[in-house]
């Protein structure tokens, strides 16, 4: 194709003759982002023609190999290409350099998710937000918007991330290497615990930050360090109501309302009442099992209360069988010590706990899980 030949020649000439010490990186990035937008539409149309089928590959695999990128990056380009076809304002903003590819990707993924829930986004408003925000803040705003429109879809995505969790521990000569992936809430807990133990220990502590974090992991394994993290939520968010703002970790990262409900079982609630954005009352209410209640739980249970689980009770959390957000009280007779795995199964995994005297039954959710979404009027995400 003549146009592509001319483009290749121009890029080659630029690379050979340009004085890179005086090239404007911002201007160069705008050109690259415009080309990326074009590539997104090109690979989409190629897959719509069935080019990947001729190679006997999935669309993502074909794009990944053709463009020499990961499958995740390929899936991202296909999504952006599909959405730009129907989002002229975002397409124009990407082409003009008003926003970059990463910002356009965030907006396109939000549009895809909101469309699945029967809504649509305001392109002009989101281009403005993207132009004025960092990628991190834009992503957090998009996640919060998605949660408000489609909490079921948001929670399902959190469960997909949880299913991808993994940890690798391998012996490498005279050292061990640890690597892995955790979902946002679990990662925040681990990070908070490590940060607490990784502070310099006096003036003579000459360890590097990396070394202190490595030592903190060993201390966590040898002791019972309890991590403390803050979560900002609302009553509507705890109840998982449609339209409720997403709950957030302390630094602003949106998390699943199901996760917040689990954390509320064994956490401390700080009540803040507002009127017209002004704080009018601040209070505190403990939802954790108190010492006497823990003694009662320990008298009944030596391990996690889930059938067949041998995790010692010292590694459990007090679960409200009658969910706290539904009015369940912190009553030891209606509480059950659960390890992290089983506690998460009950809240995020949809399992039910039935207490009948001393008998405990765990009832799994029906599979496949059907995601309920509210359809009807179009909901606009500004």
FIDRENDO-455324 format. One line per 5 residues: their letters; for each residue z, y, x of N, C-alpha, C, O. Coordinates in steps of 0.05 Angstrom, whole numbers. Layout:
BEGIN
A	Z,Y,X,Z,Y,X,Z,Y,X,Z,Y,X | ...
***
This chain:
BEGIN
XXXXX	0,-24,17,0,0,0,0,25,18,16,27,36 | -18,43,12,-22,67,29,3,84,30,11,93,52 | 17,88,7,41,105,7,63,93,25,76,108,39 | 66,67,24,87,54,40,79,56,70,96,59,87 | 53,53,75,44,55,103,50,83,114,59,86,136
XXXXX	45,103,97,51,131,106,80,135,110,88,149,129 | 97,123,93,126,126,95,135,113,121,151,125,136 | 125,89,127,133,75,152,125,91,176,140,93,195 | 101,103,175,92,119,198,109,144,202,115,152,224 | 116,156,179,133,181,181,160,174,192,171,190,209
XXXXX	172,152,183,199,145,194,197,138,223,215,146,239 | 176,124,231,173,117,260,169,142,277,181,144,298 | 154,161,267,149,186,281,175,202,283,181,213,304 | 191,202,262,216,217,262,235,204,282,248,219,297 | 237,178,282,255,164,300,248,168,329,265,169,347
XXXXX	222,171,334,212,173,362,214,202,373,218,206,396 | 211,222,355,208,249,364,232,268,357,235,288,370 | 248,260,338,269,278,329,291,279,350,298,259,363 | 302,303,354,325,307,371,350,301,355,359,318,339 | 361,277,358,383,268,341,408,285,343,425,284,326
XXXXX	411,300,365,434,318,368,433,341,348,454,354,343 | 410,346,337,407,370,319,398,362,291,390,379,275 | 399,336,284,392,327,257,415,332,239,438,324,246 | 411,343,216,431,348,196,438,322,182,421,311,167 | 462,310,186,468,284,174,469,285,144,462,265,130
XXXXX	477,308,132,477,310,103,449,308,91,445,295,72 | 431,323,104,403,323,94,391,295,98,377,286,80 | 396,283,121,386,256,125,397,236,105,383,219,95 | 423,239,98,435,221,78,422,224,51,419,205,36 | 415,249,44,402,254,18,376,239,16,369,228,-4
XXXXX	361,240,39,335,226,39,339,196,37,325,182,22 | 359,185,51,364,156,51,373,148,23,365,127,13 | 391,164,10,400,157,-17,377,157,-37,377,140,-55 | 359,176,-34,336,177,-52,319,151,-48,310,140,-68 | 315,143,-24,300,118,-19,315,94,-29,303,75,-40
XXXXX	342,94,-27,358,72,-38,354,70,-68,352,48,-79 | 354,93,-82,349,93,-111,322,81,-118,320,66,-137 | 302,87,-102,275,76,-106,276,46,-101,264,31,-116 | 290,37,-80,292,9,-74,305,-6,-97,297,-29,-103 | 326,5,-108,339,-8,-131,320,-14,-154,321,-35,-165
XXXXX	303,6,-160,283,2,-181,261,-17,-173,251,-32,-190 | 254,-17,-148,233,-36,-138,242,-65,-140,227,-81,-150 | 267,-71,-131,276,-98,-131,281,-108,-160,276,-131,-166 | 289,-89,-177,292,-97,-205,266,-105,-217,264,-126,-230 | 245,-89,-213,219,-95,-225,207,-120,-213,193,-135,-226
XXXXX	213,-125,-187,203,-150,-175,216,-175,-188,202,-194,-193 | 241,-173,-193,254,-196,-206,246,-199,-236,244,-221,-246 | 240,-176,-248,230,-178,-276,203,-191,-277,196,-204,-297 | 187,-188,-255,161,-202,-254,165,-231,-247,146,-247,-249 | 189,-239,-239,194,-267,-232,188,-274,-203,184,-298,-197
XXXXX	188,-255,-185,183,-261,-157,203,-281,-146,196,-298,-130 | 228,-279,-155,249,-297,-145,244,-326,-154,251,-345,-141 | 232,-328,-178,227,-355,-189,206,-369,-173,207,-394,-169 | 186,-354,-163,165,-366,-146,177,-378,-121,167,-397,-109 | 199,-365,-111,212,-375,-87,234,-396,-93,247,-406,-75
XXXXX	238,-401,-119,258,-421,-127,286,-412,-121,304,-428,-114 | 291,-385,-124,317,-374,-118,327,-357,-142,312,-349,-159 | 354,-353,-142,365,-334,-162,356,-306,-154,348,-301,-132 | 359,-287,-173,351,-259,-168,367,-248,-145,356,-234,-128 | 393,-252,-145,411,-241,-124,404,-253,-97,403,-238,-77
XXXXX	400,-279,-96,393,-292,-70,367,-281,-59,364,-275,-36 | 347,-278,-77,321,-269,-68,322,-240,-58,312,-234,-37 | 336,-223,-73,339,-195,-64,355,-193,-38,348,-178,-20 | 376,-209,-36,392,-209,-11,375,-217,13,378,-204,34 | 358,-237,10,341,-245,33,319,-225,39,313,-220,62
XXXXX	307,-215,18,285,-196,22,295,-170,35,281,-158,51 | 319,-161,27,330,-136,36,350,-139,58,362,-119,68 | 355,-163,67,374,-169,89,401,-157,83,412,-141,99 | 413,-165,61,439,-155,53,455,-178,40,444,-199,36 | 480,-173,34,497,-194,21,489,-197,-8,476,-179,-20
XXXXX	497,-219,-20,492,-223,-49,506,-203,-66,495,-194,-87 | 530,-195,-58,544,-174,-73,529,-148,-73,526,-135,-93 | 518,-140,-49,502,-116,-47,477,-118,-64,468,-99,-76 | 465,-142,-64,441,-147,-79,446,-144,-109,431,-131,-124 | 468,-155,-118,475,-153,-147,480,-123,-154,473,-115,-176
XXXXX	492,-108,-136,497,-80,-140,470,-65,-143,467,-49,-161 | 451,-71,-126,425,-57,-127,410,-63,-153,397,-46,-165 | 412,-88,-162,399,-96,-187,412,-81,-211,398,-73,-229 | 438,-79,-211,452,-64,-232,443,-35,-232,437,-23,-253 | 443,-22,-208,436,6,-206,407,10,-216,401,28,-231
XXXXX	389,-8,-207,361,-6,-215,358,-8,-245,342,7,-257 | 372,-27,-257,370,-30,-286,380,-6,-302,368,2,-321 | 403,6,-293,414,28,-307,399,54,-302,397,71,-320 | 389,58,-278,374,83,-273,349,86,-290,341,108,-297 | 338,63,-298,314,64,-316,320,78,-342,303,90,-354
XXXXX	346,77,-351,353,89,-376,373,112,-373,384,121,-393 | 377,122,-349,395,144,-344,381,165,-327,386,167,-303 | 364,181,-340,348,200,-325,364,221,-310,356,231,-289 | 387,229,-322,403,250,-309,415,239,-283,416,253,-262 | 426,215,-283,437,203,-259,415,198,-239,419,202,-215
XXXXX	392,188,-248,369,183,-230,361,209,-216,356,209,-192 | 359,231,-231,351,257,-219,372,266,-200,366,278,-179 | 398,262,-206,420,271,-188,419,256,-162,425,267,-141 | 413,230,-163,411,214,-139,386,223,-122,388,225,-98 | 364,228,-136,340,235,-122,342,263,-109,331,267,-87
XXXXX	357,281,-121,359,308,-111,381,311,-90,383,331,-77 | 398,290,-87,420,292,-68,445,303,-80,464,308,-66 | 445,308,-106,469,318,-119,492,298,-117,515,306,-114 | 485,273,-119,505,251,-115,493,231,-97,469,229,-94 | 510,214,-84,501,193,-67,498,166,-81,504,164,-105
XXXXX	489,146,-66,484,120,-78,510,107,-87,511,95,-109 | 532,110,-72,557,98,-80,567,110,-107,576,95,-124 | 565,136,-110,573,149,-135,555,140,-158,565,134,-180 | 529,138,-153,511,129,-173,518,100,-181,516,93,-205 | 525,84,-162,532,56,-168,557,54,-186,557,39,-205
XXXXX	577,71,-180,601,71,-197,593,78,-226,602,65,-245 | 577,99,-229,569,108,-256,552,86,-270,556,81,-294 | 534,73,-255,517,53,-267,533,28,-276,528,18,-298 | 552,20,-260,568,-3,-268,585,4,-292,589,-13,-310 | 595,29,-294,610,37,-317,592,37,-342,601,28,-363
XXXXX	568,47,-339,550,48,-362,544,19,-371,542,14,-396 | 540,1,-353,535,-27,-360,558,-39,-376,554,-52,-396 | 582,-33,-367,606,-45,-381,611,-31,-408,617,-45,-427 | 607,-5,-409,611,9,-434,590,1,-454,596,-1,-478 | 565,-3,-445,544,-12,-463,550,-39,-475,545,-43,-499
XXXXX	562,-57,-459,569,-83,-469,590,-81,-491,593,-99,-508 | 606,-60,-490,627,-56,-511,617,-39,-534,633,-32,-552 | 591,-33,-534,580,-18,-557,581,12,-554,578,26,-574 | 585,22,-530,587,51,-527,567,62,-508,547,48,-501 | 571,86,-499,553,99,-480,569,121,-465,589,130,-476
XXXXX	560,129,-442,573,150,-427,558,176,-428,534,176,-434 | 572,198,-423,559,224,-421,550,228,-393,566,233,-375 | 523,226,-388,512,227,-361,519,253,-347,528,253,-324 | 515,276,-361,521,302,-349,550,304,-339,555,314,-317 | 568,295,-356,596,297,-349,603,280,-325,618,288,-307
XXXXX	592,256,-324,598,238,-302,585,246,-276,596,241,-254 | 561,258,-277,549,269,-253,566,292,-242,569,294,-218 | 577,308,-260,594,330,-251,620,319,-238,628,328,-217 | 632,298,-250,656,286,-239,650,274,-212,665,277,-193 | 627,261,-209,619,248,-184,615,269,-162,622,264,-139
XXXXX	603,291,-169,597,312,-149,623,325,-139,623,335,-117 | 644,325,-156,669,339,-149,691,320,-139,712,329,-132 | 685,294,-138,707,274,-132,700,257,-108,676,254,-101 | 720,246,-96,716,225,-75,708,199,-89,712,197,-114 | 697,181,-75,688,155,-86,713,140,-98,711,128,-119
XXXXX	736,142,-83,760,129,-93,769,140,-120,775,125,-138 | 770,167,-122,779,179,-147,758,174,-169,766,170,-192 | 733,175,-162,712,169,-183,715,140,-193,713,136,-217 | 720,121,-175,723,93,-183,747,90,-201,747,75,-220 | 769,103,-194,793,101,-210,789,113,-238,798,102,-258
XXXXX	775,136,-239,769,148,-265,751,130,-282,755,128,-306 | 731,118,-269,714,100,-284,729,75,-294,725,66,-317 | 746,64,-277,762,41,-286,780,48,-309,783,32,-328 | 793,71,-308,810,80,-330,795,84,-355,804,76,-377 | 771,95,-353,754,98,-377,746,72,-389,747,68,-413
XXXXX	738,53,-371,730,26,-381,754,13,-395,750,1,-416 | 778,16,-384,802,4,-396,806,15,-424,813,1,-443 | 803,42,-427,808,54,-453,788,45,-474,795,43,-497 | 763,40,-466,742,32,-485,742,2,-491,738,-7,-513 | 747,-13,-470,745,-43,-472,767,-56,-456,762,-68,-435
XXXXX	792,-55,-465,814,-67,-450,811,-97,-446,819,-108,-425 | 799,-111,-465,794,-140,-462,776,-146,-439,780,-164,-423 | 754,-130,-437,735,-134,-415,748,-127,-389,742,-140,-369 | 764,-106,-388,778,-98,-364,796,-120,-354,797,-127,-331 | 812,-131,-373,831,-152,-366,816,-177,-356,825,-191,-338
XXXXX	793,-183,-369,777,-206,-360,767,-203,-331,767,-222,-316 | 760,-178,-324,751,-173,-297,774,-177,-277,770,-187,-255 | 798,-169,-285,821,-173,-268,826,-203,-263,832,-211,-241 | 822,-219,-284,825,-248,-281,804,-260,-263,809,-279,-248 | 779,-249,-264,758,-258,-246,766,-252,-217,762,-269,-200
XXXXX	778,-229,-213,787,-222,-186,809,-241,-177,810,-250,-154 | 827,-247,-195,849,-265,-188,839,-292,-181,850,-305,-162 | 818,-302,-194,807,-328,-188,794,-329,-161,791,-350,-149 | 787,-305,-150,774,-304,-123,794,-302,-101,786,-299,-78 | 820,-302,-107,841,-298,-86,839,-322,-66,833,-344,-74
XXXXX	844,-316,-41,842,-337,-21,857,-327,4,859,-303,10 | 867,-346,19,881,-341,44,873,-362,65,873,-386,59 | 867,-352,89,859,-370,110,879,-368,133,886,-346,142 | 889,-390,142,907,-391,165,896,-412,185,894,-435,178 | 888,-403,208,875,-421,227,886,-417,255,892,-394,263
XXXXX	889,-439,269,899,-438,297,875,-431,315,855,-445,315 | 879,-410,331,858,-401,350,869,-400,378,880,-379,386 | 867,-421,392,879,-422,419,909,-419,419,922,-436,407 | 919,-398,431,948,-394,432,958,-375,411,980,-364,412 | 941,-370,390,948,-352,368,941,-365,341,925,-384,340
XXXXX	951,-353,320,943,-360,293,929,-336,281,937,-313,285 | 908,-341,266,894,-319,251,898,-322,222,895,-344,210 | 906,-300,209,910,-300,180,891,-280,167,890,-257,176 | 877,-289,147,857,-271,134,856,-279,104,861,-303,98 | 849,-261,87,848,-268,59,842,-245,41,838,-223,50
XXXXX	842,-251,15,836,-231,-6,857,-234,-28,863,-256,-37 | 868,-212,-38,887,-211,-60,878,-191,-81,865,-171,-74 | 883,-196,-106,877,-176,-127,895,-151,-123,915,-152,-108 | 889,-129,-136,902,-104,-131,932,-105,-133,946,-95,-115 | 942,-116,-154,971,-116,-158,985,-133,-137,1006,-124,-126
XXXXX	974,-156,-131,987,-174,-111,985,-161,-83,1004,-162,-68 | 962,-148,-78,959,-135,-52,978,-112,-49,989,-107,-27 | 983,-97,-71,1002,-75,-69,1030,-84,-64,1045,-72,-49 | 1038,-107,-76,1065,-118,-71,1068,-127,-42,1088,-121,-30 | 1048,-141,-32,1049,-150,-4,1050,-126,15,1065,-126,35
XXXXX	1033,-107,10,1032,-83,27,1058,-68,27,1068,-59,48 | 1070,-65,3,1096,-51,1,1118,-66,17,1134,-53,31 | 1118,-92,15,1138,-108,30,1134,-106,60,1153,-103,75 | 1109,-107,68,1103,-105,97,1109,-77,107,1121,-74,129 | 1102,-56,92,1107,-29,100,1137,-24,104,1146,-10,122
XXXXX	1153,-36,86,1182,-32,87,1193,-44,113,1212,-33,125 | 1183,-67,121,1193,-80,145,1179,-71,171,1188,-78,193 | 1157,-56,168,1142,-48,191,1148,-20,202,1134,-10,219 | 1170,-8,192,1177,18,202,1189,15,231,1201,-5,237 | 1184,35,247,1195,34,275,1226,31,274,1239,44,258
XXXXX	1236,14,292,1265,9,293,1277,25,316,1283,14,337 | 1280,51,312,1293,67,332,1273,78,353,1250,72,352 | 1284,94,371,1268,108,391,1256,88,411,1235,95,423 | 1268,66,416,1258,47,436,1238,28,426,1228,11,440 | 1231,30,400,1211,12,388,1183,21,397,1173,41,386
XXXXX	1172,8,416,1146,16,426,1123,-2,416,1101,-1,427 | 1128,-17,395,1106,-33,383,1085,-16,370,1092,5,359 | 1061,-24,370,1040,-10,356,1042,-16,326,1055,-36,319 | 1030,0,309,1031,-6,280,1021,-34,273,1032,-47,256 | 1000,-43,287,990,-69,282,1010,-91,289,1013,-111,274
XXXXX	1024,-87,311,1044,-106,319,1068,-106,300,1079,-128,294 | 1076,-83,291,1099,-82,272,1091,-96,245,1108,-109,234 | 1066,-93,236,1058,-106,212,1058,-137,216,1065,-152,198 | 1049,-146,240,1049,-174,245,1077,-185,245,1082,-207,234 | 1096,-170,257,1124,-179,258,1136,-179,229,1152,-196,223
XXXXX	1127,-160,213,1137,-158,185,1129,-183,169,1145,-192,153 | 1105,-193,174,1097,-218,159,1115,-241,166,1123,-256,149 | 1122,-243,192,1140,-265,200,1168,-261,188,1180,-281,179 | 1178,-236,187,1204,-231,175,1204,-238,145,1224,-248,135 | 1182,-232,132,1180,-238,103,1182,-268,99,1195,-278,80
XXXXX	1169,-284,117,1170,-313,114,1198,-324,120,1205,-345,110 | 1213,-310,137,1239,-320,145,1261,-311,126,1283,-322,126 | 1256,-290,111,1277,-279,94,1268,-276,65,1249,-289,56 | 1282,-260,50,1276,-255,21,1272,-226,16,1285,-214,-1 | 1253,-214,31,1247,-186,27,1236,-181,-1,1218,-195,-9
XXXXX	1248,-162,-15,1239,-155,-42,1223,-129,-41,1234,-109,-33 | 1198,-131,-49,1181,-107,-49,1185,-91,-74,1189,-102,-96 | 1184,-64,-72,1187,-47,-95,1162,-29,-96,1156,-14,-77 | 1148,-30,-119,1126,-12,-123,1129,1,-150,1142,-9,-168 | 1117,25,-153,1118,40,-177,1092,37,-193,1071,37,-182
XXXXX	1095,36,-219,1072,34,-237,1076,55,-259,1097,58,-271 | 1055,70,-264,1055,90,-285,1040,79,-310,1017,70,-308 | 1054,79,-332,1041,67,-356,1051,83,-381,1066,102,-378 | 1042,74,-404,1050,86,-430,1057,64,-449,1051,40,-444 | 1070,71,-471,1076,51,-491,1050,38,-502,1049,14,-506
XXXXX	1029,55,-506,1004,45,-515,991,26,-495,979,5,-502 | 994,33,-469,984,15,-448,998,-11,-447,986,-32,-442 | 1025,-10,-450,1040,-35,-450,1033,-54,-473,1033,-78,-471 | 1025,-41,-495,1017,-57,-519,988,-65,-518,978,-79,-536 | 973,-56,-497,945,-63,-494,928,-53,-517,910,-67,-526
XXXXX	933,-28,-526,918,-17,-549,892,-6,-539,889,4,-517 | 871,-9,-557,845,2,-551,848,33,-549,860,45,-566 | 836,45,-529,838,73,-525,860,82,-507,861,106,-499 | 878,64,-500,901,72,-483,891,75,-454,873,60,-445 | 902,95,-441,895,99,-413,904,75,-396,925,63,-402
XXXXX	889,68,-375,897,46,-358,923,52,-343,927,75,-335 | 940,33,-340,964,36,-324,955,38,-295,933,29,-287 | 971,52,-278,963,57,-251,986,50,-231,1009,54,-237 | 977,40,-208,996,38,-186,1003,66,-176,990,85,-184 | 1022,68,-159,1033,94,-151,1011,113,-140,1012,137,-145
XXXXX	992,101,-125,971,118,-112,948,123,-131,928,136,-123 | 949,113,-156,929,119,-176,909,97,-182,891,101,-198 | 912,74,-170,893,52,-175,899,39,-202,921,30,-207 | 879,38,-221,883,26,-247,888,-4,-245,875,-17,-229 | 906,-15,-261,911,-43,-261,912,-53,-290,914,-37,-309
XXXXX	910,-79,-294,910,-91,-320,936,-87,-335,958,-88,-323 | 934,-82,-361,958,-79,-378,974,-105,-379,998,-105,-382 | 960,-128,-377,973,-154,-376,991,-156,-352,1013,-167,-353 | 981,-146,-330,997,-146,-305,1022,-129,-308,1044,-137,-300 | 1019,-106,-321,1042,-88,-325,1062,-101,-343,1086,-98,-339
XXXXX	1053,-115,-364,1071,-129,-382,1088,-149,-367,1112,-152,-372 | 1076,-163,-348,1091,-183,-332,1111,-169,-314,1134,-178,-312 | 1103,-147,-302,1121,-133,-284,1144,-121,-299,1166,-118,-288 | 1139,-113,-325,1161,-101,-341,1182,-121,-347,1205,-114,-354 | 1176,-147,-346,1196,-168,-351,1220,-166,-332,1243,-170,-340
XXXXX	1214,-159,-307,1234,-160,-287,1235,-134,-270,1240,-134,-246 | 1230,-112,-284,1229,-86,-271,1247,-66,-284,1259,-72,-304 | 1248,-42,-272,1264,-21,-283,1246,1,-295,1227,10,-282 | 1251,8,-319,1235,28,-333,1247,55,-331,1271,59,-337 | 1231,74,-321,1240,102,-321,1226,116,-344,1201,118,-344
XXXXX	1241,126,-363,1229,138,-387,1225,168,-382,1243,182,-373 | 1200,177,-387,1194,206,-385,1180,214,-411,1157,205,-416 | 1192,231,-426,1180,241,-451,1168,269,-446,1180,286,-433 | 1144,273,-457,1130,298,-453,1122,310,-480,1118,296,-499 | 1120,336,-480,1110,351,-503,1092,373,-492,1100,390,-477
XXXXX	1066,371,-499,1046,391,-489,1047,391,-458,1047,412,-446 | 1047,367,-446,1046,363,-417,1072,372,-403,1073,372,-378 | 1093,381,-418,1118,389,-406,1138,367,-409,1142,356,-430 | 1152,361,-387,1173,340,-388,1197,351,-403,1208,372,-396 | 1206,336,-424,1229,346,-440,1252,326,-438,1274,333,-446
XXXXX	1248,303,-427,1270,284,-424,1263,263,-403,1240,253,-402 | 1282,256,-387,1278,235,-367,1302,216,-369,1325,224,-368 | 1296,190,-372,1317,170,-374,1311,145,-359,1289,144,-347 | 1328,126,-359,1325,102,-344,1337,79,-360,1359,81,-370 | 1322,57,-362,1332,34,-377,1325,9,-361,1302,3,-355
XXXXX	1345,-7,-354,1341,-31,-338,1331,-54,-357,1344,-60,-377 | 1309,-66,-349,1299,-89,-364,1304,-115,-348,1297,-137,-358 | 1316,-113,-325,1321,-137,-309,1346,-151,-319,1363,-139,-331 | 1347,-177,-314,1371,-193,-321,1394,-183,-304,1391,-180,-279 | 1416,-177,-316,1439,-167,-302,1454,-191,-288,1449,-214,-295
XXXXX	1473,-185,-269,1486,-206,-254,1498,-228,-272,1494,-252,-266 | 1511,-221,-293,1523,-241,-310,1501,-258,-324,1505,-283,-327 | 1479,-246,-331,1457,-261,-344,1444,-280,-323,1437,-302,-330 | 1441,-270,-298,1430,-288,-278,1449,-312,-273,1439,-334,-268 | 1475,-307,-274,1493,-330,-271,1489,-350,-293,1491,-374,-288
XXXXX	1485,-340,-317,1480,-358,-340,1453,-373,-336,1452,-397,-342 | 1433,-360,-326,1407,-373,-321,1410,-394,-299,1399,-416,-301 | 1425,-387,-278,1429,-406,-256,1445,-431,-265,1442,-452,-253 | 1462,-427,-284,1478,-449,-294,1460,-469,-309,1466,-493,-310 | 1439,-459,-322,1421,-476,-337,1397,-486,-320,1387,-508,-326
XXXXX	1390,-471,-300,1366,-478,-285,1371,-477,-255,1384,-459,-245 | 1362,-497,-241,1364,-497,-212,1337,-489,-199,1336,-481,-176 | 1316,-491,-215,1289,-485,-205,1275,-468,-226,1286,-461,-247 | 1250,-462,-221,1232,-449,-241,1233,-464,-267,1234,-489,-267 | 1234,-450,-289,1237,-463,-315,1212,-476,-326,1213,-489,-346
XXXXX	1189,-473,-312,1165,-487,-321,1167,-517,-316,1177,-525,-295 | 1158,-533,-335,1160,-562,-332,1148,-572,-306,1124,-566,-300 | 1163,-587,-290,1153,-599,-266,1152,-581,-241,1145,-590,-220 | 1160,-555,-244,1159,-537,-221,1186,-539,-205,1207,-538,-217 | 1184,-541,-179,1208,-544,-162,1214,-519,-146,1230,-521,-127
XXXXX	1201,-496,-152,1208,-472,-139,1238,-465,-144,1246,-465,-167 | 1254,-461,-123,1283,-455,-127,1286,-429,-143,1269,-411,-142 | 1308,-427,-157,1312,-405,-175,1314,-379,-160,1309,-357,-172 | 1321,-380,-134,1321,-355,-119,1294,-343,-114,1291,-321,-105 | 1273,-358,-121,1245,-348,-118,1232,-344,-145,1208,-345,-147
XXXXX	1249,-338,-165,1238,-334,-192,1244,-306,-202,1259,-291,-190 | 1231,-300,-225,1236,-275,-239,1245,-282,-268,1237,-303,-278 | 1261,-264,-280,1270,-270,-307,1249,-262,-327,1243,-238,-330 | 1238,-281,-340,1216,-277,-360,1228,-274,-388,1245,-290,-396 | 1220,-253,-402,1227,-250,-430,1209,-268,-447,1186,-262,-450
XXXXX	1220,-289,-459,1204,-306,-476,1193,-290,-499,1169,-294,-506 | 1209,-273,-511,1199,-254,-530,1191,-229,-514,1208,-215,-504 | 1165,-225,-512,1154,-204,-494,1169,-178,-497,1174,-168,-519 | 1176,-166,-474,1190,-141,-474,1175,-119,-489,1188,-104,-505 | 1149,-117,-486,1134,-96,-499,1132,-100,-529,1125,-82,-544
XXXXX	1139,-125,-539,1140,-131,-567,1168,-129,-579,1173,-137,-601 | 1186,-118,-563,1214,-114,-572,1233,-136,-563,1256,-136,-572 | 1224,-154,-546,1242,-175,-537,1266,-163,-521,1262,-145,-505 | 1290,-173,-526,1314,-162,-513,1320,-178,-487,1311,-200,-484 | 1335,-165,-470,1344,-178,-445,1368,-195,-452,1391,-188,-444
XXXXX	1363,-217,-465,1383,-236,-474,1379,-262,-459,1358,-274,-461 | 1400,-271,-444,1396,-294,-427,1388,-319,-442,1375,-337,-431 | 1394,-321,-468,1387,-344,-484,1357,-344,-490,1345,-365,-497 | 1344,-320,-488,1315,-318,-493,1300,-310,-468,1279,-298,-469 | 1312,-318,-445,1299,-313,-419,1296,-339,-404,1311,-358,-408
XXXXX	1277,-339,-386,1271,-363,-371,1263,-355,-343,1246,-338,-339 | 1275,-368,-322,1267,-361,-295,1240,-374,-289,1236,-398,-292 | 1221,-358,-280,1194,-368,-274,1185,-358,-246,1191,-335,-239 | 1173,-375,-231,1161,-368,-206,1137,-350,-210,1128,-347,-233 | 1127,-338,-189,1105,-319,-192,1081,-332,-205,1068,-320,-223
XXXXX	1074,-356,-197,1051,-370,-208,1053,-374,-238,1035,-367,-253 | 1076,-385,-247,1079,-391,-276,1083,-365,-292,1075,-364,-315 | 1096,-345,-280,1100,-320,-294,1073,-307,-300,1069,-295,-321 | 1055,-309,-280,1029,-297,-284,1012,-313,-305,997,-301,-320 | 1016,-339,-305,1002,-356,-325,1009,-346,-354,992,-346,-371
XXXXX	1034,-339,-358,1043,-332,-385,1031,-305,-393,1022,-302,-416 | 1031,-286,-375,1022,-259,-382,992,-256,-380,978,-253,-400 | 982,-257,-356,953,-254,-352,937,-278,-361,914,-275,-370 | 948,-302,-358,934,-327,-364,933,-335,-394,919,-353,-401 | 950,-322,-410,949,-328,-439,965,-352,-447,962,-360,-470
XXXXX	981,-364,-430,997,-387,-438,1020,-378,-455,1029,-355,-453 | 1031,-396,-471,1054,-390,-488,1078,-407,-480,1075,-431,-471 | 1101,-396,-481,1126,-410,-476,1142,-414,-502,1146,-395,-516 | 1149,-438,-507,1165,-444,-531,1191,-457,-522,1192,-477,-509 | 1213,-444,-531,1240,-454,-525,1251,-467,-550,1252,-455,-572
XXXXX	1260,-492,-547,1273,-506,-569,1298,-519,-558,1297,-542,-548 | 1321,-505,-560,1345,-515,-547,1342,-515,-517,1336,-494,-505 | 1345,-538,-505,1341,-540,-475,1313,-548,-468,1306,-551,-444 | 1296,-552,-488,1269,-561,-483,1251,-536,-479,1253,-517,-494 | 1233,-538,-459,1214,-517,-453,1186,-528,-454,1180,-548,-440
XXXXX	1169,-517,-471,1141,-525,-473,1123,-503,-464,1127,-480,-472 | 1103,-509,-447,1083,-491,-439,1057,-498,-454,1047,-521,-451 | 1047,-480,-470,1023,-486,-486,999,-470,-474,1000,-445,-473 | 978,-484,-465,956,-470,-452,939,-456,-473,939,-463,-497 | 924,-435,-465,907,-421,-484,883,-439,-490,876,-457,-475
XXXXX	870,-433,-513,846,-447,-520,824,-439,-501,822,-416,-493 | 808,-458,-492,786,-453,-474,759,-459,-488,758,-479,-503 | 738,-444,-484,738,-419,-468,752,-396,-482,753,-396,-506 | 762,-377,-466,775,-354,-478,754,-336,-490,735,-329,-477 | 758,-330,-515,740,-312,-529,750,-283,-527,773,-277,-534
XXXXX	733,-266,-517,741,-238,-513,734,-222,-538,711,-220,-546 | 755,-211,-550,751,-195,-575,746,-166,-568,761,-153,-554 | 724,-156,-578,717,-128,-574,712,-115,-600,702,-127,-619 | 719,-90,-602,714,-74,-626,686,-62,-626,679,-47,-608 | 671,-70,-646,643,-60,-648,642,-40,-671,662,-36,-685
XXXXX	620,-28,-674,616,-9,-696,606,18,-686,585,19,-674 | 622,39,-690,613,65,-682,611,66,-651,626,53,-637 | 593,82,-642,589,86,-613,612,102,-602,619,123,-614 | 622,93,-579,644,108,-566,634,121,-541,622,107,-524 | 638,146,-539,627,161,-516,649,164,-495,672,171,-501
XX	642,158,-470,661,160,-448,654,185,-432,635,186,-417 | 670,206,-436,664,231,-422,675,230,-393,672,249,-378
***
